Amino acid sequence: MTTIEIVKIGRNLRRLREDRLLTQAELAERAGIALSSLVRIENDQVDPRFSSIRKLAEALDTDPRELTRGTRND
């Protein structure tokens, strides 16, 4: 049986965004995602799609694993 892992990246995403002195609007624009989507991801209200994780990581100039580090709920 396959298990789907839930990934909550909000805390890591906010930390990396703030480390780079970006606003939510700036990051959303760089990543090509809606600001409302970014806000929901940062607040762990939605499980981000893998494509969104990749876009955000690229916009933050980091590896996607940095966003998902220590986030899996078993």
Protein Blocks (a to p, Z undefined) as FASTA:
>chain_A
ZZdddddfklmmmmmmmmnopafklmmmmnopafklmmmmmnopaccdfklmmmmmmmno
pafklmmgopacZZ
